[in-house]
Amino acid sequence: MAETVNDLLVRYWATGFFVVATLALCALMVGVSSLLGGRSQGVNRDLPFESGIVGTGDARQRFSVKFYLVAMLFVIFDIEAVFLFSWAIVIEDVGWTGFWGAAVFVFILLAGLLYDSRTGALDWAPGASGGEQ
């Protein structure tokens, strides 16, 4: 059964109004900011700054790979906490099967942590065993 245009308008008027209102609000904010926004003049106009502080040094400063490695390890072990919290909420429902599943999960994570520790992935200080000098 084909719906008429009037039926579609009646059914989806709120969604259409929301889209139109959102686009109008965005256009209004861009227009008002271009009218009221300050115009900077002077020598420092194109100078980048962070939190009001002028940067020093090269913008293409090289970071140690350890920085990224520690960041990835943090994300991995942070996600682990999310899984364990959800497991703790449903512990009564999952029973012993869920307990042993979570125990294997924690054991695998501890094995990974031990491996990372042995290979020097967690050594932050320069000159530490297995770390960069």
Phi and psi in degrees as GROMACS dihedral restraints (atoms count N, CA, C in turn):
[ dihedral_restraints ]
;  ai    aj    ak    al  type     phi  dphi    fc
    3     4     5     6     1   -81.1    20    10
    4     5     6     7     1   135.2    20    10
    6     7     8     9     1   -89.8    20    10
    7     8     9    10     1   144.2    20    10
    9    10    11    12     1   -81.9    20    10
   10    11    12    13     1   168.2    20    10
   12    13    14    15     1   -62.9    20    10
   13    14    15    16     1   -36.1    20    10
   15    16    17    18     1   -64.8    20    10
   16    17    18    19     1   -39.9    20    10
   18    19    20    21     1   -64.0    20    10
   19    20    21    22     1   -40.7    20    10
   21    22    23    24     1   -64.9    20    10
   22    23    24    25     1   -40.0    20    10
   24    25    26    27     1   -64.1    20    10
   25    26    27    28     1   -40.5    20    10
   27    28    29    30     1   -65.7    20    10
   28    29    30    31     1   -39.2    20    10
   30    31    32    33     1   -73.8    20    10
   31    32    33    34     1   -39.4    20    10
   33    34    35    36     1  -114.0    20    10
   34    35    36    37     1    22.2    20    10
   36    37    38    39     1   -64.7    20    10
   37    38    39    40     1   -35.5    20    10
   39    40    41    42     1   -68.3    20    10
   40    41    42    43     1   -40.1    20    10
   42    43    44    45     1   -65.8    20    10
   43    44    45    46     1   -44.0    20    10
   45    46    47    48     1   -61.4    20    10
   46    47    48    49     1   -42.6    20    10
   48    49    50    51     1   -62.9    20    10
   49    50    51    52     1   -40.5    20    10
   51    52    53    54     1   -62.2    20    10
   52    53    54    55     1   -45.3    20    10
   54    55    56    57     1   -63.7    20    10
   55    56    57    58     1   -45.9    20    10
   57    58    59    60     1   -64.1    20    10
   58    59    60    61     1   -42.7    20    10
   60    61    62    63     1   -65.7    20    10
   61    62    63    64     1   -37.6    20    10
   63    64    65    66     1   -65.9    20    10
   64    65    66    67     1   -46.1    20    10
   66    67    68    69     1   -62.9    20    10
   67    68    69    70     1   -40.4    20    10
   69    70    71    72     1   -65.3    20    10
   70    71    72    73     1   -41.2    20    10
   72    73    74    75     1   -64.1    20    10
   73    74    75    76     1   -41.6    20    10
   75    76    77    78     1   -63.0    20    10
   76    77    78    79     1   -45.6    20    10
   78    79    80    81     1   -62.5    20    10
   79    80    81    82     1   -39.6    20    10
   81    82    83    84     1   -64.0    20    10
   82    83    84    85     1   -43.7    20    10
   84    85    86    87     1   -66.4    20    10
   85    86    87    88     1   -40.5    20    10
   87    88    89    90     1   -66.3    20    10
   88    89    90    91     1   -42.5    20    10
   90    91    92    93     1   -64.1    20    10
   91    92    93    94     1   -45.9    20    10
   93    94    95    96     1   -66.5    20    10
   94    95    96    97     1   -39.5    20    10
   96    97    98    99     1   -67.3    20    10
   97    98    99   100     1   -33.9    20    10
   99   100   101   102     1   -71.7    20    10
  100   101   102   103     1   -29.8    20    10
  102   103   104   105     1   -79.1    20    10
  103   104   105   106     1   -41.6    20    10
  105   106   107   108     1   -97.1    20    10
  106   107   108   109     1   -11.2    20    10
  108   109   110   111     1   -66.2    20    10
  109   110   111   112     1   147.1    20    10
  111   112   113   114     1   -74.4    20    10
  112   113   114   115     1   149.2    20    10
  114   115   116   117     1  -108.9    20    10
  115   116   117   118     1   115.2    20    10
  117   118   119   120     1   -84.4    20    10
  118   119   120   121     1   139.7    20    10
  120   121   122   123     1  -126.0    20    10
  121   122   123   124     1   154.4    20    10
  123   124   125   126     1   118.3    20    10
  124   125   126   127     1  -174.8    20    10
  126   127   128   129     1   -70.2    20    10
  127   128   129   130     1   -37.4    20    10
  129   130   131   132     1   -86.8    20    10
  130   131   132   133     1    13.9    20    10
  132   133   134   135     1   -60.6    20    10
  133   134   135   136     1   -43.6    20    10
  135   136   137   138     1   -97.7    20    10
  136   137   138   139     1    12.5    20    10
  138   139   140   141     1   -85.5    20    10
  139   140   141   142     1   120.5    20    10
  141   142   143   144     1   -72.6    20    10
  142   143   144   145     1   146.5    20    10
  144   145   146   147     1  -145.6    20    10
  145   146   147   148     1   156.7    20    10
  147   148   149   150     1  -120.9    20    10
  148   149   150   151     1   116.7    20    10
  150   151   152   153     1    56.6    20    10
  151   152   153   154     1    36.6    20    10
  153   154   155   156     1    82.5    20    10
  154   155   156   157     1     3.6    20    10
  156   157   158   159     1  -112.1    20    10
  157   158   159   160     1   127.7    20    10
  159   160   161   162     1   -71.9    20    10
  160   161   162   163     1   132.4    20    10
  162   163   164   165     1   -72.0    20    10
  163   164   165   166     1   152.7    20    10
  165   166   167   168     1  -125.8    20    10
  166   167   168   169     1   154.3    20    10
  168   169   170   171     1    84.4    20    10
  169   170   171   172     1  -175.4    20    10
  171   172   173   174     1   -81.4    20    10
  172   173   174   175     1   136.7    20    10
  174   175   176   177     1   -72.1    20    10
  175   176   177   178     1   -18.5    20    10
  177   178   179   180     1  -101.0    20    10
  178   179   180   181     1    42.2    20    10
  180   181   182   183     1   -64.4    20    10
  181   182   183   184     1   136.4    20    10
  183   184   185   186     1   -87.4    20    10
  184   185   186   187     1   134.6    20    10
  186   187   188   189     1  -102.9    20    10
  187   188   189   190     1   150.4    20    10
  189   190   191   192     1   -67.7    20    10
  190   191   192   193     1   147.9    20    10
  192   193   194   195     1   -62.2    20    10
  193   194   195   196     1   -27.3    20    10
  195   196   197   198     1   -58.7    20    10
  196   197   198   199     1   -34.5    20    10
  198   199   200   201     1   -58.3    20    10
  199   200   201   202     1   -47.8    20    10
  201   202   203   204     1   -71.5    20    10
  202   203   204   205     1   -35.1    20    10
  204   205   206   207     1   -63.1    20    10
  205   206   207   208     1   -44.7    20    10
  207   208   209   210     1   -65.3    20    10
  208   209   210   211     1   -37.7    20    10
  210   211   212   213     1   -63.8    20    10
  211   212   213   214     1   -42.9    20    10
  213   214   215   216     1   -66.1    20    10
  214   215   216   217     1   -40.4    20    10
  216   217   218   219     1   -63.7    20    10
  217   218   219   220     1   -38.1    20    10
  219   220   221   222     1   -61.5    20    10
  220   221   222   223     1   -44.6    20    10
  222   223   224   225     1   -63.2    20    10
  223   224   225   226     1   -42.7    20    10
  225   226   227   228     1   -61.7    20    10
  226   227   228   229     1   -48.4    20    10
  228   229   230   231     1   -77.7    20    10
  229   230   231   232     1   -18.7    20    10
  231   232   233   234     1   -73.4    20    10
  232   233   234   235     1   -40.4    20    10
  234   235   236   237     1   -63.9    20    10
  235   236   237   238     1   -34.9    20    10
  237   238   239   240     1   -58.0    20    10
  238   239   240   241     1   -39.9    20    10
  240   241   242   243     1   -63.5    20    10
  241   242   243   244     1   -36.8    20    10
  243   244   245   246     1   -63.4    20    10
  244   245   246   247     1   -43.7    20    10
  246   247   248   249     1   -64.3    20    10
  247   248   249   250     1   -39.9    20    10
  249   250   251   252     1   -70.5    20    10
  250   251   252   253     1   -34.6    20    10
  252   253   254   255     1   -65.1    20    10
  253   254   255   256     1   -43.1    20    10
  255   256   257   258     1   -66.3    20    10
  256   257   258   259     1   -35.2    20    10
  258   259   260   261     1   -64.9    20    10
  259   260   261   262     1   -40.5    20    10
  261   262   263   264     1   -64.3    20    10
  262   263   264   265     1   -29.8    20    10
  264   265   266   267     1   -71.1    20    10
  265   266   267   268     1   -37.0    20    10
  267   268   269   270     1  -106.2    20    10
  268   269   270   271     1    23.2    20    10
  270   271   272   273     1   -61.1    20    10
  271   272   273   274     1   -35.3    20    10
  273   274   275   276     1   -70.0    20    10
  274   275   276   277     1   -30.7    20    10
  276   277   278   279     1   -79.0    20    10
  277   278   279   280     1   -33.3    20    10
  279   280   281   282     1   -87.2    20    10
  280   281   282   283     1   -19.6    20    10
  282   283   284   285     1    66.3    20    10
  283   284   285   286     1  -153.5    20    10
  285   286   287   288     1   -68.6    20    10
  286   287   288   289     1   -30.6    20    10
  288   289   290   291     1   -62.5    20    10
  289   290   291   292     1   -44.9    20    10
  291   292   293   294     1   -65.8    20    10
  292   293   294   295     1   -36.9    20    10
  294   295   296   297     1   -62.5    20    10
  295   296   297   298     1   -47.5    20    10
  297   298   299   300     1   -69.5    20    10
  298   299   300   301     1   -32.4    20    10
  300   301   302   303     1   -63.2    20    10
  301   302   303   304     1   -44.1    20    10
  303   304   305   306     1   -68.1    20    10
  304   305   306   307     1   -34.7    20    10
  306   307   308   309     1   -64.8    20    10
  307   308   309   310     1   -41.4    20    10
  309   310   311   312     1   -64.6    20    10
  310   311   312   313     1   -40.7    20    10
  312   313   314   315     1   -59.3    20    10
  313   314   315   316     1   -48.2    20    10
  315   316   317   318     1   -65.6    20    10
  316   317   318   319     1   -38.7    20    10
  318   319   320   321     1   -62.2    20    10
  319   320   321   322     1   -42.8    20    10
  321   322   323   324     1   -63.3    20    10
  322   323   324   325     1   -41.5    20    10
  324   325   326   327     1   -66.0    20    10
  325   326   327   328     1   -40.3    20    10
  327   328   329   330     1   -65.9    20    10
  328   329   330   331     1   -36.6    20    10
  330   331   332   333     1   -64.1    20    10
  331   332   333   334     1   -40.6    20    10
  333   334   335   336     1   -64.6    20    10
  334   335   336   337     1   -40.2    20    10
  336   337   338   339     1   -65.4    20    10
  337   338   339   340     1   -40.8    20    10
  339   340   341   342     1   -64.2    20    10
  340   341   342   343     1   -42.4    20    10
  342   343   344   345     1   -61.4    20    10
  343   344   345   346     1   -45.4    20    10
  345   346   347   348     1   -61.3    20    10
  346   347   348   349     1   -38.8    20    10
  348   349   350   351     1   -67.1    20    10
  349   350   351   352     1   -41.8    20    10
  351   352   353   354     1   -69.2    20    10
  352   353   354   355     1   -33.7    20    10
  354   355   356   357     1   -84.0    20    10
  355   356   357   358     1    -4.3    20    10
  357   358   359   360     1    86.8    20    10
  358   359   360   361     1    12.9    20    10
  360   361   362   363     1   -68.2    20    10
  361   362   363   364     1   -21.1    20    10
  363   364   365   366     1   -99.0    20    10
  364   365   366   367     1     3.9    20    10
  366   367   368   369     1   -79.7    20    10
  367   368   369   370     1   112.3    20    10
  369   370   371   372     1   -89.5    20    10
  370   371   372   373     1   -36.0    20    10
  372   373   374   375     1   -75.4    20    10
  373   374   375   376     1   139.2    20    10
  375   376   377   378     1   -66.6    20    10
  376   377   378   379     1   145.0    20    10
  378   379   380   381     1    85.5    20    10
  379   380   381   382     1     0.3    20    10
  381   382   383   384     1   -74.6    20    10
  382   383   384   385     1   166.0    20    10
  384   385   386   387     1   -62.0    20    10
  385   386   387   388     1   124.9    20    10
  387   388   389   390     1    80.1    20    10
  388   389   390   391     1    -3.2    20    10
  390   391   392   393     1   -94.5    20    10
  391   392   393   394     1   174.5    20    10
  393   394   395   396     1   -74.6    20    10
  394   395   396   397     1   151.7    20    10
